[in-house]
């Protein structure tokens, strides 16, 4: 019994409780995700996840600029599987309307699935506890509706 009780803190640090493969408390995953984010995402979404200026208004090409991935953006409004899909296949159906034009590339041929999850863990690690909790609730609602 004493051994099991001593393992609880370590076990609880391994998972957010949602079964997410993007765990913002997994130090190794976050470190790997930071490297991938800096290489592949920061040029558009910003080194500090701040996004591009005027990200809520269409740019000269008629496309939406890269949104921030910090608390000020809307990334945390989406369940993990949606975020994963957008990174993997881009803003294409089912993650965007048919014909939607986006500068967001698909990274499925560039990043492995575990690397995509690592990037998402890094992004989530930068959210405030309040936004992390809100996203966990969104994640849980999505799982209940499946």
C-alpha positions as CSV (number, residue, x, y, z in Angstrom):
1,X,0.0,0.0,0.0
2,X,2.8,2.4,0.9
3,X,4.5,1.7,-2.5
4,X,1.3,2.4,-4.4
5,X,0.8,5.7,-2.5
6,X,4.4,6.8,-3.3
7,X,3.8,6.2,-7.0
8,X,0.7,8.3,-7.3
9,X,2.5,11.7,-7.8
10,X,4.7,10.2,-10.5
11,X,1.7,8.5,-12.2
12,X,-0.4,11.6,-12.1
13,X,2.3,13.7,-13.7
14,X,2.3,11.3,-16.7
15,X,-1.2,12.1,-17.9
16,X,-3.6,15.1,-17.9
17,X,-6.5,12.8,-17.1
18,X,-8.0,13.1,-20.6
19,X,-6.0,10.3,-22.2
20,X,-4.3,13.0,-24.4
21,X,-1.3,12.0,-26.4
22,X,-0.2,15.7,-26.1
23,X,0.7,15.9,-22.4
24,X,1.9,19.4,-21.4
25,X,3.3,17.9,-18.2
26,X,5.5,15.4,-20.0
27,X,8.9,17.1,-19.8
28,X,10.5,15.0,-22.6
29,X,7.6,15.4,-24.9
30,X,7.5,19.2,-24.4
31,X,11.2,19.5,-25.0
32,X,11.0,17.5,-28.2
33,X,7.9,19.6,-29.2
34,X,9.7,22.8,-28.6
35,X,12.5,21.8,-31.1
36,X,9.9,20.9,-33.7
37,X,7.9,24.0,-33.1
38,X,10.9,26.2,-33.5
39,X,11.9,24.5,-36.7
40,X,8.5,24.2,-38.4
41,X,6.0,26.5,-36.7
42,X,7.6,29.6,-35.2
43,X,8.3,31.3,-38.6
44,X,4.5,31.8,-39.0
45,X,3.0,31.4,-35.5
46,X,5.8,33.3,-33.7
47,X,8.6,32.3,-31.4
48,X,6.4,33.1,-28.4
49,X,3.3,31.6,-30.0
50,X,2.0,35.2,-30.6
51,X,0.8,34.6,-34.2
52,X,0.9,37.1,-37.1
53,X,-0.3,40.7,-36.7
54,X,-4.0,41.2,-37.5
55,X,-4.6,37.5,-37.4
56,X,-8.4,38.0,-37.2
57,X,-8.5,39.8,-40.6
58,X,-7.8,38.5,-44.1
59,X,-4.4,39.4,-45.6
60,X,-3.7,40.8,-49.0
61,X,-4.1,37.3,-50.5
62,X,-7.5,37.0,-48.9
63,X,-6.3,34.4,-46.4
64,X,-6.3,34.4,-42.7
65,X,-2.9,35.1,-41.1
66,X,-1.4,32.5,-38.7
67,X,-3.2,32.7,-35.4
68,X,-1.5,32.8,-32.0
69,X,-1.2,29.5,-30.1
70,X,-1.0,31.3,-26.7
71,X,-4.0,32.1,-24.5
72,X,-5.0,35.0,-26.8
73,X,-5.7,32.7,-29.7
74,X,-8.3,30.0,-30.3
75,X,-6.1,26.9,-30.4
76,X,-7.2,25.9,-26.9
77,X,-10.8,25.9,-28.1
78,X,-10.2,22.7,-30.1
79,X,-9.9,19.1,-29.0
80,X,-6.5,17.4,-29.5
81,X,-7.6,15.2,-32.4
82,X,-8.7,18.3,-34.3
83,X,-5.4,20.1,-33.6
84,X,-3.6,16.9,-34.7
85,X,-5.6,16.7,-37.9
86,X,-5.0,20.3,-38.8
87,X,-1.2,19.9,-38.3
88,X,-1.1,16.6,-40.2
89,X,-3.4,17.4,-43.2
90,X,-3.8,21.2,-43.1
91,X,-7.0,23.2,-43.0
92,X,-8.8,20.8,-45.3
93,X,-12.0,18.9,-44.8
94,X,-13.0,17.8,-42.2
95,X,-10.9,20.6,-40.4
96,X,-11.9,23.4,-42.8
97,X,-14.7,23.9,-45.4
98,X,-14.2,22.6,-48.9
99,X,-12.2,25.0,-51.0
100,X,-10.9,26.9,-48.0
101,X,-7.6,28.6,-48.9
102,X,-5.0,28.6,-46.2
103,X,-1.3,29.2,-45.9
104,X,-1.1,26.5,-43.2
105,X,0.8,23.6,-44.8
106,X,0.1,20.0,-44.1
107,X,3.0,18.5,-42.0
108,X,2.1,14.9,-42.5
109,X,5.0,14.3,-44.8
110,X,7.4,16.4,-42.7
111,X,6.6,15.3,-39.1
112,X,5.9,11.9,-37.7
113,X,2.7,11.4,-35.7
114,X,4.7,11.4,-32.4
115,X,6.4,14.6,-33.4
116,X,3.0,16.3,-34.1
117,X,1.8,15.2,-30.7
118,X,5.1,16.6,-29.2
119,X,4.5,20.0,-30.9
120,X,0.9,20.0,-29.4
121,X,2.3,19.1,-26.0
122,X,4.7,22.1,-26.2
123,X,2.0,24.5,-27.3
124,X,-0.3,23.3,-24.5
125,X,2.5,23.7,-22.0
126,X,2.6,27.4,-22.8
127,X,-1.1,27.9,-21.9
128,X,-2.2,29.2,-18.5
129,X,-3.7,26.7,-16.1
130,X,-7.1,28.2,-16.8
131,X,-6.8,27.6,-20.6
132,X,-5.4,24.1,-20.1
133,X,-8.4,23.3,-17.9
134,X,-10.8,24.8,-20.5
135,X,-9.2,22.7,-23.2
136,X,-9.4,19.5,-21.1
137,X,-13.1,20.2,-20.7
138,X,-13.5,20.6,-24.5
139,X,-11.5,17.4,-24.9
140,X,-13.7,15.5,-22.5
141,X,-16.9,16.8,-24.1
142,X,-15.7,15.6,-27.5
143,X,-14.9,12.2,-26.2
144,X,-18.4,11.9,-24.6
145,X,-20.0,12.8,-27.9
146,X,-18.2,10.1,-29.9
